[in-house]
Amino acid sequence: MVTCMNRQPHVAVVGATGAVGIEMIKTLEKRQFPVRKLTLLASTRSVGKKLKFRGTELAVQELKKDSFAGVEIALFSAGGSISKEFAPLAARAGCVVIDNSSAFRMDDAVPLVIPEINAEDVKWHKGIIANPNCTTAITLMALYPLHKAFGCRRIFASSYQAVSGTGAKAIAELERQVGQIVKGQPVTREVYPHQIAFNVLPHVDSFLPTGYTKEEMKMQNEGRKIMHHPTFKASVTCVRVPVYRAHSVAVSAEFERPVTLPAAVAALREAPGLQVIDEPAKNQYPLPLYQAERYDCAVGRLRLDCALDNGLCFWVSGDQLLKGAALNAVQIGEELLGQSRLESTAGRKPAMAVA
Ligand SMILES: NC(=O)c1ccc[n+]([C@@H]2O[C@H](COP(=O)([O-])OP(=O)(O)OC[C@H]3O[C@@H](n4cnc5c(N)ncnc54)[C@H](OP(=O)(O)O)[C@@H]3O)[C@@H](O)[C@H]2O)c1
């Protein structure tokens, strides 16, 4: 492990003006991450733009090869090509990179970490640590405690992914299209291949020769690495929905050992960072609208699967800008500093709808 580090590090956020970057800055502040100095980096388009951190306006600087002198932790969220070019440079300059893109996730020399699951993997980093895919992270928050209890063989899942998962431009696209439709104007498209307002698109990321998309295969590939479970199988359909924020996933999971509902609920209730909201008779189940801007993910609609042996169905929802990106990255930073804050959700108020 690259030894880390000053207990009050100089932190850089690469992609500071993006959907994830903005949340990283807020999360560093809200969790009182012991930042000594914060450097905000983005493209030339954003140079001079001011963003607030702890009440002070900081100017965004252009990302350059020499941007990392003196930086100890760099949170990257500016896309895969930027990570591929600049993360190794930053690591060579002596800083630890926590990367949100898919560039290094499946690299054997790079740990891929969800602190609630495999925090110990942070220890073998060589300068770069990868943050998982957002849909995978939210699914595993519920699946891993069940895997520990019953041994997961495989899952079948469909995702319901918010537009903010595609970044700031996609949030603007949904907003604009809703306005155009309400005003009876023609709908314009820039980000997605079809209208997203009042529609759902069974298409997230690019298609592979198998017919799955890259996003769909991340669940199996990244799930194996994070859970240390090399035979885990996942057949997934990823769907973009006109929700601003928070992804949801409907999962049917098959286990090695028999599952009972009370044992499943007990395993999920003990899991850090996860709340159980499962009172169908009162219309209480996790909803992306109420999971938005919350650190915890939520699981509900628990039932024994009627089509699988040792099977359990569940619905998990979580803010992908937080647990799928900014929060997870800051939590990795906390692990690096030896300041782990993996909390049980017991006693925390769940995000329930008023029926
Ligand atoms: N959105 C999510 O829920 C989510 C979840 C997990 C992981 N991620 C990953 O996080 C990364 C960012 O996603 P996002 O949703 O935040 O995207 P976004 O809203 O489009 O933001 C992109 C950021 O990258 C910066 N950037 C673009 N080109 C650059 C360049 N040439 N040099 C320096 N900075 C540059 C942009 O700066 P300007 O403003 O100056 O253009 C902006 O700050 C992606 O790799 C994505 O896959 C996203």
The ligand as an SDF file (V2000), in Angstrom:
LIG
                    3D

 48 52  0  0  0  0  0  0  0  0999 V2000
  -23.6070   10.4350  -12.6970 N   0  0  0  0  0  0  0  0  0  0  0  0
  -23.5230    9.3400  -11.9770 C   0  0  0  0  0  0  0  0  0  0  0  0
  -24.4930    8.9350  -11.2980 O   0  0  0  0  0  0  0  0  0  0  0  0
  -22.2480    8.5470  -11.9400 C   0  0  0  0  0  0  0  0  0  0  0  0
  -22.1680    7.4800  -11.0640 C   0  0  0  0  0  0  0  0  0  0  0  0
  -20.9960    6.7410  -11.0050 C   0  0  0  0  0  0  0  0  0  0  0  0
  -19.9360    7.1070  -11.7950 C   0  0  0  0  0  0  0  0  0  0  0  0
  -20.0230    8.1530  -12.6420 N   0  0  0  0  0  0  0  0  0  0  0  0
  -18.8590    8.4990  -13.4620 C   0  0  0  0  0  0  0  0  0  0  0  0
  -18.3660    9.7550  -13.0470 O   0  0  0  0  0  0  0  0  0  0  0  0
  -17.8150   10.4600  -14.1640 C   0  0  0  0  0  0  0  0  0  0  0  0
  -18.4770   11.8320  -14.2750 C   0  0  0  0  0  0  0  0  0  0  0  0
  -19.8740   11.6800  -14.3850 O   0  0  0  0  0  0  0  0  0  0  0  0
  -20.8900   12.8990  -14.2360 P   0  0  0  0  0  0  0  0  0  0  0  0
  -22.2080   12.2510  -14.2650 O   0  0  0  0  0  0  0  0  0  0  0  0
  -20.5090   13.7710  -13.1010 O   0  0  0  0  0  0  0  0  0  0  0  0
  -20.6460   13.6930  -15.6230 O   0  0  0  0  0  0  0  0  0  0  0  0
  -20.8720   15.2360  -15.9720 P   0  0  0  0  0  0  0  0  0  0  0  0
  -21.9750   15.8230  -15.1740 O   0  0  0  0  0  0  0  0  0  0  0  0
  -20.9820   15.2700  -17.4470 O   0  0  0  0  0  0  0  0  0  0  0  0
  -19.5030   15.9440  -15.5020 O   0  0  0  0  0  0  0  0  0  0  0  0
  -18.2940   15.7230  -16.1890 C   0  0  0  0  0  0  0  0  0  0  0  0
  -17.1820   16.4680  -15.4860 C   0  0  0  0  0  0  0  0  0  0  0  0
  -15.9420   16.1550  -16.1600 O   0  0  0  0  0  0  0  0  0  0  0  0
  -15.3020   17.3700  -16.5220 C   0  0  0  0  0  0  0  0  0  0  0  0
  -14.5630   17.2240  -17.7710 N   0  0  0  0  0  0  0  0  0  0  0  0
  -15.0400   16.8700  -18.9840 C   0  0  0  0  0  0  0  0  0  0  0  0
  -14.0440   16.9090  -19.9020 N   0  0  0  0  0  0  0  0  0  0  0  0
  -12.9280   17.3250  -19.2440 C   0  0  0  0  0  0  0  0  0  0  0  0
  -11.5940   17.5740  -19.6420 C   0  0  0  0  0  0  0  0  0  0  0  0
  -11.1950   17.4170  -20.9000 N   0  0  0  0  0  0  0  0  0  0  0  0
  -10.7170   17.9770  -18.6820 N   0  0  0  0  0  0  0  0  0  0  0  0
  -11.1090   18.1480  -17.4200 C   0  0  0  0  0  0  0  0  0  0  0  0
  -12.3680   17.9250  -16.9670 N   0  0  0  0  0  0  0  0  0  0  0  0
  -13.2590   17.5190  -17.8870 C   0  0  0  0  0  0  0  0  0  0  0  0
  -16.4330   18.3500  -16.7210 C   0  0  0  0  0  0  0  0  0  0  0  0
  -15.9210   19.6660  -16.6390 O   0  0  0  0  0  0  0  0  0  0  0  0
  -16.6060   20.8980  -17.4440 P   0  0  0  0  0  0  0  0  0  0  0  0
  -17.8190   21.2920  -16.6340 O   0  0  0  0  0  0  0  0  0  0  0  0
  -15.5490   21.9220  -17.4380 O   0  0  0  0  0  0  0  0  0  0  0  0
  -16.9660   20.3950  -18.7920 O   0  0  0  0  0  0  0  0  0  0  0  0
  -17.3250   17.9710  -15.5360 C   0  0  0  0  0  0  0  0  0  0  0  0
  -16.8010   18.5360  -14.3520 O   0  0  0  0  0  0  0  0  0  0  0  0
  -18.0250    9.5360  -15.3640 C   0  0  0  0  0  0  0  0  0  0  0  0
  -16.8500    8.7610  -15.5290 O   0  0  0  0  0  0  0  0  0  0  0  0
  -19.1680    8.6580  -14.9400 C   0  0  0  0  0  0  0  0  0  0  0  0
  -19.1620    7.4130  -15.6080 O   0  0  0  0  0  0  0  0  0  0  0  0
  -21.1680    8.8920  -12.7380 C   0  0  0  0  0  0  0  0  0  0  0  0
  1  2  1  0
  2  3  2  0
  2  4  1  0
  4  5  1  0
  4 48  2  0
  5  6  2  0
  6  7  1  0
  7  8  2  0
  8  9  1  0
  8 48  1  0
  9 10  1  0
  9 46  1  0
 10 11  1  0
 11 12  1  0
 11 44  1  0
 12 13  1  0
 13 14  1  0
 14 15  2  0
 14 16  1  0
 14 17  1  0
 17 18  1  0
 18 19  2  0
 18 20  1  0
 18 21  1  0
 21 22  1  0
 22 23  1  0
 23 24  1  0
 23 42  1  0
 24 25  1  0
 25 26  1  0
 25 36  1  0
 26 27  1  0
 26 35  1  0
 27 28  2  0
 28 29  1  0
 29 30  1  0
 29 35  2  0
 30 31  1  0
 30 32  2  0
 32 33  1  0
 33 34  2  0
 34 35  1  0
 36 37  1  0
 36 42  1  0
 37 38  1  0
 38 39  2  0
 38 40  1  0
 38 41  1  0
 42 43  1  0
 44 45  1  0
 44 46  1  0
 46 47  1  0
M  CHG  2   8   1  16  -1
M  END
$$$$
